[in-house]
Amino acid sequence: MWIKICGITGADAVAAAAAANVDAIGFVFAPSPRQVTPGQAAQLAALAPPGMLRFAVAQHPLQMKVDEICRTLRPDYFQTDFEDLRELRIAPALKLLPVVRFGRKAPQPMPPRILFEGPMSGIGEIADWGRAAELAQQTELILAGGLNADNVGEAIRAVRPFGVDVSGGVESEPGVKDPRKIEQFVRAVRDAAARLETDP
């Protein structure tokens, strides 16, 4: 089960994500308690171990901002609402993670991988798991929105996603990651994934 810790703002969060052996970390450039500058993100990304993917996370960004983020951070992936990608110019070498929000029409054709969440980001709102499960049969779906160590197992059973993405659910306060909560979340994800394998 693929795991991303999003909204990284400090070196201790990078270290905790590395210790938990997650697949990816995300840096938020949209207005949020977790917002960082491209320079701050680049400094934090430099602390990540080899092989950990770095995501630039935006929402309705201007082209000038996209160019600055890509030039400074050099992310592995650029994540934003799929509607934004129609207008933006992004280097072909940079991989994309389109965000599909509950209540909006899904893109057609469906991209090979999407992130699915509720109408708003960063507020802890649980996405519609029923709709997510439908989309997870059509593409590699990364489930986000309101996940934490207590509910992620149930979410994985309901949706059977390719991966999960957490931000507020592993924080002690908005924008401050809690290493212990990261560890608990990752353990809960891996336990749920193991149960799926033994009881499909």
GIKATA-V754561 format. One record per backbone hydrogen bond with DSSP energy under -1.0 kcal/mol. NH is the residue of the N-H (numbers start at 1). CO is the residue of the C=O. E is the energy in kcal/mol with one decimal. If there is no record, write none. Layout:
nh=NH co=CO e=E
nh=NH co=CO e=E
This chain:
nh=2 co=162 e=-1.8
nh=4 co=164 e=-2.1
nh=5 co=24 e=-2.2
nh=6 co=166 e=-3.2
nh=8 co=26 e=-2.6
nh=14 co=10 e=-1.5
nh=15 co=11 e=-2.4
nh=16 co=12 e=-2.3
nh=17 co=13 e=-2.4
nh=18 co=14 e=-2.4
nh=19 co=15 e=-2.6
nh=20 co=16 e=-1.9
nh=21 co=18 e=-1.0
nh=22 co=17 e=-2.0
nh=23 co=3 e=-1.4
nh=24 co=3 e=-1.5
nh=25 co=53 e=-2.5
nh=26 co=5 e=-2.2
nh=27 co=55 e=-2.7
nh=29 co=57 e=-3.1
nh=35 co=32 e=-1.6
nh=36 co=28 e=-2.4
nh=41 co=37 e=-2.6
nh=42 co=38 e=-2.2
nh=43 co=39 e=-2.0
nh=44 co=40 e=-2.2
nh=45 co=41 e=-3.0
nh=46 co=42 e=-1.5
nh=47 co=44 e=-1.5
nh=48 co=45 e=-1.4
nh=52 co=49 e=-1.8
nh=53 co=23 e=-2.5
nh=55 co=25 e=-2.6
nh=56 co=77 e=-2.4
nh=57 co=27 e=-3.0
nh=58 co=79 e=-3.1
nh=66 co=62 e=-2.2
nh=67 co=63 e=-2.6
nh=68 co=64 e=-1.9
nh=69 co=65 e=-2.7
nh=70 co=66 e=-2.6
nh=71 co=67 e=-2.2
nh=72 co=68 e=-2.5
nh=73 co=69 e=-2.8
nh=76 co=54 e=-2.3
nh=77 co=54 e=-1.7
nh=78 co=95 e=-2.3
nh=79 co=56 e=-3.4
nh=80 co=97 e=-1.1
nh=82 co=99 e=-2.2
nh=84 co=81 e=-1.3
nh=86 co=83 e=-1.1
nh=87 co=84 e=-1.5
nh=88 co=84 e=-1.5
nh=94 co=91 e=-1.8
nh=95 co=76 e=-1.3
nh=97 co=78 e=-2.4
nh=99 co=80 e=-2.1
nh=100 co=115 e=-3.1
nh=102 co=117 e=-2.5
nh=104 co=101 e=-1.8
nh=114 co=140 e=-2.3
nh=115 co=98 e=-2.4
nh=116 co=142 e=-2.8
nh=117 co=100 e=-1.7
nh=132 co=128 e=-2.2
nh=133 co=129 e=-2.4
nh=134 co=130 e=-1.6
nh=135 co=131 e=-2.2
nh=136 co=132 e=-2.4
nh=138 co=135 e=-1.9
nh=139 co=135 e=-1.3
nh=140 co=112 e=-1.8
nh=142 co=114 e=-2.6
nh=143 co=163 e=-2.6
nh=144 co=116 e=-2.5
nh=152 co=148 e=-2.0
nh=155 co=151 e=-2.3
nh=156 co=152 e=-2.5
nh=157 co=153 e=-2.0
nh=158 co=154 e=-2.2
nh=159 co=155 e=-2.8
nh=160 co=156 e=-2.1
nh=162 co=141 e=-2.1
nh=163 co=141 e=-1.7
nh=164 co=2 e=-2.4
nh=165 co=143 e=-2.6
nh=166 co=4 e=-2.3
nh=170 co=167 e=-1.7
nh=171 co=168 e=-1.5
nh=172 co=176 e=-2.2
nh=173 co=176 e=-1.0
nh=176 co=173 e=-2.8
nh=178 co=170 e=-2.9
nh=182 co=178 e=-2.2
nh=183 co=179 e=-2.3
nh=184 co=180 e=-2.4
nh=185 co=181 e=-2.6
nh=186 co=182 e=-2.6
nh=187 co=183 e=-2.2
nh=188 co=184 e=-2.3
nh=189 co=185 e=-2.4
nh=190 co=186 e=-2.5
nh=191 co=187 e=-2.4
nh=192 co=188 e=-2.2
nh=193 co=189 e=-2.6
nh=194 co=190 e=-2.1
nh=195 co=191 e=-2.0
nh=196 co=192 e=-1.8
nh=197 co=193 e=-1.6
nh=198 co=194 e=-1.6
nh=199 co=195 e=-2.0
